[in-house]
Amino acid sequence: MPSPHSTAVPTPDDAAGPPKPGSKEALLIALLRRDNGATLDDLTAATGWQRHSVRGAIAGRIKRRLGLAIRSEKTEAGRRYRIVEAG
Protein backbone atom coordinates (compact mmCIF):
# COMPACT_ATOMS: atom_id res chain seq x y z
CA MET A 1 0.00 0.00 0.00
CA PRO A 2 1.39 3.41 -0.89
CA SER A 3 2.46 5.76 1.85
CA PRO A 4 -0.04 8.52 2.67
CA HIS A 5 2.71 10.94 1.66
CA SER A 6 3.41 9.25 -1.64
CA THR A 7 3.50 11.44 -4.73
CA ALA A 8 3.10 8.50 -7.10
CA VAL A 9 0.06 8.77 -9.31
CA PRO A 10 -1.84 5.50 -9.74
CA THR A 11 -1.94 4.38 -13.35
CA PRO A 12 -4.48 2.08 -14.93
CA ASP A 13 -3.41 -1.54 -15.12
CA ASP A 14 -2.75 -2.00 -18.81
CA ALA A 15 -1.30 -5.46 -18.19
CA ALA A 16 -4.58 -7.09 -19.21
CA GLY A 17 -4.42 -5.65 -22.73
CA PRO A 18 -3.10 -7.64 -25.66
CA PRO A 19 0.66 -7.92 -26.05
CA LYS A 20 2.36 -5.43 -28.33
CA PRO A 21 3.07 -6.81 -31.82
CA GLY A 22 6.67 -7.92 -32.10
CA SER A 23 7.11 -8.20 -28.32
CA LYS A 24 8.59 -11.26 -26.65
CA GLU A 25 5.20 -11.93 -25.12
CA ALA A 26 3.59 -11.93 -28.59
CA LEU A 27 6.34 -14.31 -29.72
CA LEU A 28 5.58 -16.67 -26.81
CA ILE A 29 1.90 -16.70 -27.75
CA ALA A 30 2.68 -17.36 -31.42
CA LEU A 31 4.91 -20.31 -30.48
CA LEU A 32 2.30 -21.67 -28.07
CA ARG A 33 -0.40 -21.44 -30.78
CA ARG A 34 1.47 -23.82 -33.09
CA ASP A 35 -0.25 -27.20 -33.53
CA ASN A 36 2.48 -29.00 -31.62
CA GLY A 37 3.09 -26.11 -29.20
CA ALA A 38 6.59 -25.45 -27.90
CA THR A 39 9.02 -26.84 -25.38
CA LEU A 40 10.46 -24.75 -22.59
CA ASP A 41 13.78 -24.85 -24.45
CA ASP A 42 12.05 -23.46 -27.59
CA LEU A 43 10.55 -20.63 -25.56
CA THR A 44 13.75 -19.74 -23.70
CA ALA A 45 15.78 -19.78 -26.93
CA ALA A 46 13.26 -17.53 -28.71
CA THR A 47 12.97 -14.96 -25.92
CA GLY A 48 16.36 -15.10 -24.21
CA TRP A 49 14.48 -15.41 -20.91
CA GLN A 50 15.36 -17.86 -18.16
CA ARG A 51 13.16 -20.91 -17.66
CA HIS A 52 11.46 -19.56 -14.53
CA SER A 53 10.63 -16.32 -16.35
CA VAL A 54 8.98 -18.21 -19.22
CA ARG A 55 6.97 -20.32 -16.77
CA GLY A 56 5.94 -17.17 -14.91
CA ALA A 57 4.81 -15.48 -18.13
CA ILE A 58 2.77 -18.54 -19.07
CA ALA A 59 1.12 -18.85 -15.66
CA GLY A 60 0.71 -15.18 -14.80
CA ARG A 61 0.23 -13.18 -17.95
CA ILE A 62 -0.94 -15.64 -20.58
CA LYS A 63 -3.13 -17.86 -18.42
CA ARG A 64 -4.46 -15.57 -15.71
CA ARG A 65 -4.49 -12.13 -17.28
CA LEU A 66 -5.26 -12.99 -20.90
CA GLY A 67 -7.43 -15.99 -19.99
CA LEU A 68 -5.87 -18.34 -22.55
CA ALA A 69 -6.04 -22.07 -21.81
CA ILE A 70 -2.62 -23.73 -21.75
CA ARG A 71 -2.12 -27.47 -22.01
CA SER A 72 1.10 -28.99 -20.74
CA GLU A 73 1.96 -32.47 -22.00
CA LYS A 74 4.93 -34.61 -21.11
CA THR A 75 6.38 -36.30 -24.20
CA GLU A 76 9.51 -38.31 -24.91
CA ALA A 77 11.12 -35.10 -26.16
CA GLY A 78 10.22 -33.24 -22.96
CA ARG A 79 7.31 -31.17 -21.72
CA ARG A 80 5.37 -29.26 -24.39
CA TYR A 81 3.09 -26.31 -23.80
CA ARG A 82 0.38 -25.11 -26.15
CA ILE A 83 -2.66 -22.88 -26.23
CA VAL A 84 -5.89 -24.83 -26.62
CA GLU A 85 -9.51 -23.84 -27.06
CA ALA A 86 -11.12 -23.25 -23.68
CA GLY A 87 -13.81 -25.65 -22.65
One Martini backbone bead per residue (centre of mass of N, CA, C, O) as a GRO file, in nm:
protein
   87
    1MET     BB    1   0.098   0.036   0.022
    2PRO     BB    2   0.085   0.350   0.001
    3SER     BB    3   0.185   0.626   0.113
    4PRO     BB    4   0.035   0.915   0.228
    5HIS     BB    5   0.305   1.074   0.092
    6SER     BB    6   0.270   1.000  -0.185
    7THR     BB    7   0.337   1.098  -0.542
    8ALA     BB    8   0.213   0.874  -0.675
    9VAL     BB    9   0.043   0.786  -0.966
   10PRO     BB   10  -0.205   0.613  -1.055
   11THR     BB   11  -0.233   0.351  -1.287
   12PRO     BB   12  -0.349   0.178  -1.518
   13ASP     BB   13  -0.401  -0.158  -1.592
   14ASP     BB   14  -0.240  -0.275  -1.892
   15ALA     BB   15  -0.185  -0.594  -1.861
   16ALA     BB   16  -0.465  -0.699  -2.003
   17GLY     BB   17  -0.370  -0.643  -2.261
   18PRO     BB   18  -0.243  -0.685  -2.542
   19PRO     BB   19   0.023  -0.758  -2.696
   20LYS     BB   20   0.277  -0.638  -2.854
   21PRO     BB   21   0.389  -0.625  -3.147
   22GLY     BB   22   0.700  -0.801  -3.136
   23SER     BB   23   0.701  -0.919  -2.874
   24LYS     BB   24   0.782  -1.165  -2.657
   25GLU     BB   25   0.492  -1.233  -2.585
   26ALA     BB   26   0.393  -1.272  -2.877
   27LEU     BB   27   0.591  -1.499  -2.936
   28LEU     BB   28   0.492  -1.700  -2.731
   29ILE     BB   29   0.204  -1.723  -2.843
   30ALA     BB   30   0.281  -1.821  -3.125
   31LEU     BB   31   0.423  -2.081  -3.027
   32LEU     BB   32   0.170  -2.191  -2.861
   33ARG     BB   33  -0.022  -2.204  -3.133
   34ARG     BB   34   0.095  -2.432  -3.230
   35ASP     BB   35   0.009  -2.751  -3.281
   36ASN     BB   36   0.278  -2.853  -3.100
   37GLY     BB   37   0.393  -2.616  -2.981
   38ALA     BB   38   0.627  -2.586  -2.696
   39THR     BB   39   0.915  -2.577  -2.547
   40LEU     BB   40   1.108  -2.444  -2.312
   41ASP     BB   41   1.353  -2.421  -2.498
   42ASP     BB   42   1.214  -2.265  -2.723
   43LEU     BB   43   1.128  -2.018  -2.544
   44THR     BB   44   1.412  -1.938  -2.440
   45ALA     BB   45   1.547  -1.900  -2.718
   46ALA     BB   46   1.347  -1.680  -2.831
   47THR     BB   47   1.372  -1.469  -2.569
   48GLY     BB   48   1.616  -1.505  -2.340
   49TRP     BB   49   1.490  -1.637  -2.113
   50GLN     BB   50   1.429  -1.783  -1.835
   51ARG     BB   51   1.254  -2.045  -1.726
   52HIS     BB   52   1.098  -1.898  -1.493
   53SER     BB   53   0.995  -1.667  -1.677
   54VAL     BB   54   0.827  -1.833  -1.869
   55ARG     BB   55   0.643  -1.965  -1.661
   56GLY     BB   56   0.535  -1.695  -1.550
   57ALA     BB   57   0.408  -1.595  -1.815
   58ILE     BB   58   0.214  -1.827  -1.850
   59ALA     BB   59   0.067  -1.811  -1.571
   60GLY     BB   60   0.015  -1.498  -1.544
   61ARG     BB   61  -0.044  -1.365  -1.828
   62ILE     BB   62  -0.171  -1.582  -2.020
   63LYS     BB   63  -0.369  -1.718  -1.825
   64ARG     BB   64  -0.485  -1.501  -1.626
   65ARG     BB   65  -0.502  -1.227  -1.793
   66LEU     BB   66  -0.590  -1.353  -2.089
   67GLY     BB   67  -0.738  -1.649  -2.065
   68LEU     BB   68  -0.560  -1.877  -2.162
   69ALA     BB   69  -0.534  -2.206  -2.258
   70ILE     BB   70  -0.309  -2.444  -2.114
   71ARG     BB   71  -0.115  -2.715  -2.231
   72SER     BB   72   0.052  -2.987  -2.064
   73GLU     BB   73   0.296  -3.215  -2.206
   74LYS     BB   74   0.443  -3.526  -2.177
   75THR     BB   75   0.726  -3.625  -2.355
   76GLU     BB   76   1.003  -3.762  -2.487
   77ALA     BB   77   1.113  -3.456  -2.552
   78GLY     BB   78   0.925  -3.330  -2.342
   79ARG     BB   79   0.776  -3.056  -2.244
   80ARG     BB   80   0.461  -2.925  -2.366
   81TYR     BB   81   0.322  -2.622  -2.486
   82ARG     BB   82  -0.029  -2.505  -2.533
   83ILE     BB   83  -0.285  -2.360  -2.698
   84VAL     BB   84  -0.629  -2.392  -2.620
   85GLU     BB   85  -0.942  -2.448  -2.623
   86ALA     BB   86  -1.185  -2.362  -2.435
   87GLY     BB   87  -1.369  -2.642  -2.264
   0.00000   0.00000   0.00000
